[in-house]
C-alpha cells in the first residue's frame, strides 16, 4: 500500500476513534435529561465528520489517480528516450565503422601512391 493510501486509512481510523470518544464522553455525562440532546448532537457531528472524511478520501483517491497517470506518462517518455538513445548509439557505431573504413581506404590509397611506378 503506498503512503497516501496508508495516510488516508490512518486519518479515517483517527476520525472514527475521535467520534467514538466524543460519543462516549457525551453519553456518560451527569444529568440524564440533557443526555438525549447531547447524544443527538454528537451523532449528527459524527455523521458530518464521517461525510467530510469520505469526501477527503475521495479527493485523495482522485489525486492518487492523477499521480498514477503522471507516473505512467513519465514511464512512457522514459521508454521513448531509451529507444531513441539506443537508435542513436547504433547510428554512432555505424558512423564509426564507416570512418574506420574510410581511413583504411585512405591508407591503401596512400600506400599505393608511395610505391614506385613501374
C-alpha positions as a LaTeX table, in Angstrom:
\begin{tabular}{lrrr}
\hline
Residue & $x$ (\AA) & $y$ (\AA) & $z$ (\AA) \\
\hline
Unk1 & 0.00 & 0.00 & 0.00 \\
Unk2 & 1.50 & 3.34 & $-0.89$ \\
Unk3 & 2.00 & 6.19 & 1.53 \\
Unk4 & $-1.04$ & 8.27 & 0.51 \\
Unk5 & $-3.44$ & 5.36 & 0.88 \\
Unk6 & $-1.89$ & 4.49 & 4.23 \\
Unk7 & $-2.25$ & 8.12 & 5.37 \\
Unk8 & $-5.90$ & 8.20 & 4.27 \\
Unk9 & $-6.62$ & 4.98 & 6.19 \\
Unk10 & $-4.90$ & 6.30 & 9.32 \\
Unk11 & $-6.83$ & 9.56 & 9.04 \\
Unk12 & $-10.10$ & 7.66 & 8.76 \\
Unk13 & $-9.18$ & 5.49 & 11.76 \\
Unk14 & $-8.30$ & 8.55 & 13.85 \\
Unk15 & $-11.56$ & 10.27 & 12.92 \\
Unk16 & $-13.54$ & 7.15 & 13.87 \\
Unk17 & $-11.71$ & 6.89 & 17.19 \\
Unk18 & $-12.33$ & 10.58 & 17.86 \\
Unk19 & $-16.02$ & 10.25 & 17.04 \\
Unk20 & $-16.29$ & 7.21 & 19.30 \\
Unk21 & $-14.60$ & 9.04 & 22.12 \\
Unk22 & $-16.91$ & 12.05 & 21.68 \\
Unk23 & $-19.96$ & 9.80 & 21.76 \\
Unk24 & $-18.69$ & 8.07 & 24.88 \\
Unk25 & $-17.84$ & 11.34 & 26.64 \\
Unk26 & $-21.15$ & 12.98 & 25.86 \\
Unk27 & $-23.22$ & 9.93 & 26.76 \\
Unk28 & $-21.50$ & 9.40 & 30.12 \\
Unk29 & $-22.16$ & 12.98 & 31.34 \\
Unk30 & $-24.03$ & 13.87 & 34.59 \\
Unk31 & $-27.67$ & 14.92 & 34.03 \\
Unk32 & $-29.81$ & 12.38 & 32.15 \\
Unk33 & $-32.29$ & 14.98 & 30.88 \\
Unk34 & $-29.73$ & 16.65 & 28.64 \\
Unk35 & $-28.05$ & 13.44 & 27.52 \\
Unk36 & $-30.54$ & 12.68 & 24.76 \\
Unk37 & $-29.94$ & 16.06 & 23.20 \\
Unk38 & $-26.17$ & 15.72 & 23.63 \\
Unk39 & $-26.24$ & 12.26 & 22.05 \\
Unk40 & $-28.24$ & 13.52 & 19.09 \\
Unk41 & $-25.86$ & 16.43 & 18.59 \\
Unk42 & $-22.89$ & 14.10 & 18.92 \\
Unk43 & $-24.36$ & 11.65 & 16.43 \\
Unk44 & $-25.03$ & 14.47 & 13.98 \\
Unk45 & $-21.49$ & 15.74 & 14.47 \\
Unk46 & $-20.12$ & 12.23 & 13.93 \\
Unk47 & $-22.17$ & 11.83 & 10.75 \\
Unk48 & $-20.83$ & 15.16 & 9.47 \\
Unk49 & $-17.27$ & 14.12 & 10.29 \\
Unk50 & $-17.73$ & 10.80 & 8.53 \\
Unk51 & $-19.20$ & 12.53 & 5.47 \\
Unk52 & $-16.32$ & 15.04 & 5.43 \\
Unk53 & $-13.79$ & 12.23 & 5.82 \\
Unk54 & $-15.41$ & 10.36 & 2.94 \\
Unk55 & $-15.07$ & 13.46 & 0.78 \\
Unk56 & $-11.40$ & 13.78 & 1.78 \\
Unk57 & $-10.81$ & 10.13 & 0.90 \\
Unk58 & $-12.47$ & 10.64 & $-2.49$ \\
Unk59 & $-10.22$ & 13.65 & $-3.08$ \\
Unk60 & $-7.18$ & 11.62 & $-2.07$ \\
Unk61 & $-8.21$ & 8.83 & $-4.48$ \\
Unk62 & $-8.55$ & 11.37 & $-7.28$ \\
Unk63 & $-5.11$ & 12.76 & $-6.52$ \\
Unk64 & $-3.67$ & 9.24 & $-6.42$ \\
Unk65 & $-5.21$ & 8.51 & $-9.82$ \\
Unk66 & $-3.74$ & 11.71 & $-11.22$ \\
Unk67 & $-0.37$ & 10.81 & $-9.75$ \\
Unk68 & $-0.54$ & 7.33 & $-11.28$ \\
Unk69 & $-1.39$ & 8.86 & $-14.67$ \\
Unk70 & 1.61 & 11.17 & $-14.36$ \\
Unk71 & 3.84 & 8.23 & $-13.47$ \\
Unk72 & 2.56 & 6.29 & $-16.48$ \\
Unk73 & 3.24 & 9.25 & $-18.78$ \\
Unk74 & 6.75 & 9.62 & $-17.34$ \\
Unk75 & 7.45 & 5.91 & $-17.82$ \\
Unk76 & 6.29 & 6.15 & $-21.44$ \\
Unk77 & 8.53 & 9.16 & $-22.02$ \\
Unk78 & 11.48 & 7.33 & $-20.47$ \\
Unk79 & 10.82 & 4.33 & $-22.71$ \\
Unk80 & 10.78 & 6.56 & $-25.79$ \\
Unk81 & 14.01 & 8.24 & $-24.68$ \\
Unk82 & 15.65 & 4.87 & $-24.09$ \\
Unk83 & 14.56 & 3.66 & $-27.55$ \\
Unk84 & 15.81 & 6.88 & $-29.13$ \\
Unk85 & 19.07 & 6.64 & $-27.21$ \\
Unk86 & 19.57 & 3.07 & $-28.41$ \\
Unk87 & 18.91 & 4.09 & $-32.00$ \\
Unk88 & 21.38 & 6.95 & $-31.71$ \\
Unk89 & 24.01 & 4.64 & $-30.22$ \\
Unk90 & 23.53 & 2.23 & $-33.14$ \\
Unk91 & 23.83 & 5.14 & $-35.60$ \\
Unk92 & 27.02 & 6.37 & $-33.90$ \\
Unk93 & 28.50 & 2.85 & $-34.07$ \\
Unk94 & 27.67 & 2.64 & $-37.77$ \\
Unk95 & 29.28 & 6.04 & $-38.38$ \\
Unk96 & 32.43 & 4.98 & $-36.52$ \\
Unk97 & 32.64 & 1.85 & $-38.66$ \\
Unk98 & 32.29 & 3.96 & $-41.81$ \\
Unk99 & 35.03 & 6.32 & $-40.59$ \\
Unk100 & 37.30 & 3.31 & $-39.97$ \\
Unk101 & 36.57 & 2.01 & $-43.48$ \\
Unk102 & 37.34 & 5.42 & $-44.98$ \\
Unk103 & 40.63 & 5.59 & $-43.03$ \\
Unk104 & 41.56 & 2.16 & $-44.37$ \\
Unk105 & 40.79 & 3.31 & $-47.91$ \\
Unk106 & 42.96 & 6.41 & $-47.43$ \\
Unk107 & 45.73 & 4.25 & $-46.01$ \\
Unk108 & 45.52 & 1.92 & $-49.01$ \\
Unk109 & 45.50 & 4.86 & $-51.45$ \\
Unk110 & 48.43 & 6.47 & $-49.65$ \\
Unk111 & 50.38 & 3.20 & $-49.73$ \\
Unk112 & 49.61 & 2.78 & $-53.43$ \\
Unk113 & 50.80 & 6.31 & $-54.15$ \\
Unk114 & 54.11 & 5.69 & $-52.37$ \\
Unk115 & 55.01 & 2.64 & $-54.47$ \\
Unk116 & 57.44 & 3.36 & $-57.21$ \\
Unk117 & 55.97 & 3.47 & $-60.64$ \\
Unk118 & 56.83 & 0.50 & $-62.81$ \\
\hline
\end{tabular}
